[in-house]
Amino acid sequence: MTRITRRSFTAMAGAAAGASLAMPGIAFGAGARIAVIGGGFGGATAARYLKRLDPNLNVTLIEPSAKFITCPFSNLVLGGLKTMDDITHGYDGLTNGGVRVIRASAQGIDPSAKRLSLSTGTAVPYDKLVLSPGIDLNFGALPGYDQAAAEKVPHAWKAGAQTLLLKRQLEAMADGGTVIIVCPDNPYRCPPGPYERASMIAHYLKTKKPKSKILILDAKESFSKQALFQEGWQAVYGSMIEWLPGKAGGKVTAVDAKAMTVKTEFGDQKGAVINVIPPQTAGEVARAAGFAEPSGWCTVDVNTFQSKANADTYIVGDAAIAGQMPKSGFSANSQAKVVALAIVDGLNGRKPTPPAFANTCYSLVAPKYGISVANVYRVTEQGLVSVEGGVSPIGQPAQFRSQEATYGQGWYDSITMDMFG
Amino acid sequence: MTRRSHLMLLMCSVGLVIASPSEAQNGPTALALSCAACHGTDGKSPGAIPILAGRPAKELKEALTGFKAGTRPATVMNRLAKGYTDQEIDALADYFSRRK
């Protein structure tokens, strides 16, 4: 039988007591290895909060980009209100907070061996995995719209080079041109995003090319914050923006990037600039591991966001099927915190912290004209549903809309600090 | 000392840690953590949205109760606070009053 000396035992007990005084509740979680894939709103938040809730965890964040460019506010770059620098964030704050950041892409997940393989050739073993892979554009879904076509007809639905391509095309367009925005059916990343984009492009055109038009061709019959957007468009841009719902000829069935036309059931529409926001799926790494259902999105237990396909994997953000929660940065941030609590509670043998979720999403109609939707979500017998909330009221004075625009900026400043430190 | 007695002692100390009332009562709720997306980490907003950290619990409770009842003007908080229970409002007020 192994003997332990009085001195070594006292030292060990002292260390345990010291640790429990400094950081209550770390005992079982100490040293557990948590791998987080994806350094966006879900992944960066999860990594940061895991480390904050239990400083003894070994948290590794795997992200191929050196810097993260936010999709939120990328429409403001198109409108000329922000620069790319304004929406670009580094990972130094996470590193300084004790998260190990590996610049690589996760190429494969072996859930039974609990190991990731990275693009760098390295293998990363883990005890728990948090997946926040975001979206992939489903290039097969809309005939004529593939990766090559996107170089002529940008999607700009992942912020970065595509955002700048669309911006350059708008700048090169002659006054009097028509900008077509093609919107997909639900579900997709950022439900009000296409309409904020139309607003920000209208702001640019109103200033620089006032004879131009924007035509939104929508697969849907209605859209997020519709009454607020339409009230704002009328007030600020007159008849510059036209929205066609699916049944009125809005549903696009094919794209011809060479001819700069899109096909609808009512005939072809020609644009000087065309922005196609195609249908989407969960990011490749989640689908390849078998975590997605045939729809392309990942099923999770909405109490914890634990994958229904694998108990050691948690999936947050756009990739997850999250009941009534929209695919937004705020949702991903909110879900990531529930996951961090669930993992830390589980590793420490604590009673689970009850889940609660929120989403607040601001859109900008014009520089001092903001609108919002805000909801509290809970798990009920009906699943993960909104229990309270809704959109901001229409018919408000300029002061109210200006306040919402200011708070939208405040939200951006806070959430990026919350993610990146 | 045998390994078994050592392990038992260690497990006792672990048990104490788990039962620690301060952790159970003052650990952040999921709702409190969700506030950070607008109000900043620990309620320390860096921008236009009000700071929550370190404000008196009474003041925070009055504000949240007023938003919930619709008696206090707001752009967003009147919509969100309706989704909080009175018990959650107390816990949020207490939690943010303790952030320094």
Chai-1 contact restraints between the chains, C-beta under 6 A:
chainA,res_idxA,chainB,res_idxB,connection_type,confidence,min_distance_angstrom,max_distance_angstrom,comment,restraint_id
A,T2,B,R3,contact,1.0,0.0,6.0,A-B,restraint_1
A,I4,B,M1,contact,1.0,0.0,6.0,A-B,restraint_2
A,I4,B,H6,contact,1.0,0.0,6.0,A-B,restraint_3
A,F9,B,M1,contact,1.0,0.0,6.0,A-B,restraint_4
A,F9,B,H6,contact,1.0,0.0,6.0,A-B,restraint_5
A,A16,B,S13,contact,1.0,0.0,6.0,A-B,restraint_6
A,S20,B,V17,contact,1.0,0.0,6.0,A-B,restraint_7
A,P24,B,V17,contact,1.0,0.0,6.0,A-B,restraint_8
A,P24,B,S20,contact,1.0,0.0,6.0,A-B,restraint_9
A,P24,B,E23,contact,1.0,0.0,6.0,A-B,restraint_10
A,G25,B,V17,contact,1.0,0.0,6.0,A-B,restraint_11
A,G25,B,E23,contact,1.0,0.0,6.0,A-B,restraint_12
A,A27,B,V14,contact,1.0,0.0,6.0,A-B,restraint_13
A,A27,B,V17,contact,1.0,0.0,6.0,A-B,restraint_14
A,F330,B,A37,contact,1.0,0.0,6.0,A-B,restraint_15
A,N333,B,A37,contact,1.0,0.0,6.0,A-B,restraint_16
A,S334,B,S34,contact,1.0,0.0,6.0,A-B,restraint_17
A,K337,B,L33,contact,1.0,0.0,6.0,A-B,restraint_18
A,V338,B,A30,contact,1.0,0.0,6.0,A-B,restraint_19
A,L341,B,A30,contact,1.0,0.0,6.0,A-B,restraint_20
A,T353,B,A30,contact,1.0,0.0,6.0,A-B,restraint_21
A,P355,B,A30,contact,1.0,0.0,6.0,A-B,restraint_22
A,A356,B,A30,contact,1.0,0.0,6.0,A-B,restraint_23
A,A356,B,L31,contact,1.0,0.0,6.0,A-B,restraint_24
A,A358,B,S34,contact,1.0,0.0,6.0,A-B,restraint_25
A,T360,B,C38,contact,1.0,0.0,6.0,A-B,restraint_26
A,T360,B,V76,contact,1.0,0.0,6.0,A-B,restraint_27
A,S372,B,V76,contact,1.0,0.0,6.0,A-B,restraint_28
A,A374,B,V76,contact,1.0,0.0,6.0,A-B,restraint_29
A,A374,B,R79,contact,1.0,0.0,6.0,A-B,restraint_30
A,A374,B,L80,contact,1.0,0.0,6.0,A-B,restraint_31
A,V376,B,L80,contact,1.0,0.0,6.0,A-B,restraint_32
A,V376,B,G83,contact,1.0,0.0,6.0,A-B,restraint_33
A,V387,B,G83,contact,1.0,0.0,6.0,A-B,restraint_34
A,E388,B,K82,contact,1.0,0.0,6.0,A-B,restraint_35
A,E388,B,G83,contact,1.0,0.0,6.0,A-B,restraint_36
A,G389,B,R79,contact,1.0,0.0,6.0,A-B,restraint_37
A,G390,B,R79,contact,1.0,0.0,6.0,A-B,restraint_38
A,Q403,B,T75,contact,1.0,0.0,6.0,A-B,restraint_39
A,E404,B,T75,contact,1.0,0.0,6.0,A-B,restraint_40
A,T406,B,A48,contact,1.0,0.0,6.0,A-B,restraint_41
A,Y407,B,I49,contact,1.0,0.0,6.0,A-B,restraint_42
A,Q409,B,A48,contact,1.0,0.0,6.0,A-B,restraint_43
A,G410,B,G47,contact,1.0,0.0,6.0,A-B,restraint_44
A,G410,B,A48,contact,1.0,0.0,6.0,A-B,restraint_45
A,G410,B,I49,contact,1.0,0.0,6.0,A-B,restraint_46
A,W411,B,C38,contact,1.0,0.0,6.0,A-B,restraint_47
A,D413,B,P46,contact,1.0,0.0,6.0,A-B,restraint_48
A,D413,B,G47,contact,1.0,0.0,6.0,A-B,restraint_49
A,S414,B,C38,contact,1.0,0.0,6.0,A-B,restraint_50
A,S414,B,G40,contact,1.0,0.0,6.0,A-B,restraint_51
A,S414,B,S45,contact,1.0,0.0,6.0,A-B,restraint_52
A,S414,B,I49,contact,1.0,0.0,6.0,A-B,restraint_53
A,I415,B,A37,contact,1.0,0.0,6.0,A-B,restraint_54
A,M417,B,G40,contact,1.0,0.0,6.0,A-B,restraint_55
A,M417,B,P46,contact,1.0,0.0,6.0,A-B,restraint_56
A,D418,B,A36,contact,1.0,0.0,6.0,A-B,restraint_57
A,D418,B,A37,contact,1.0,0.0,6.0,A-B,restraint_58
A,D418,B,T41,contact,1.0,0.0,6.0,A-B,restraint_59
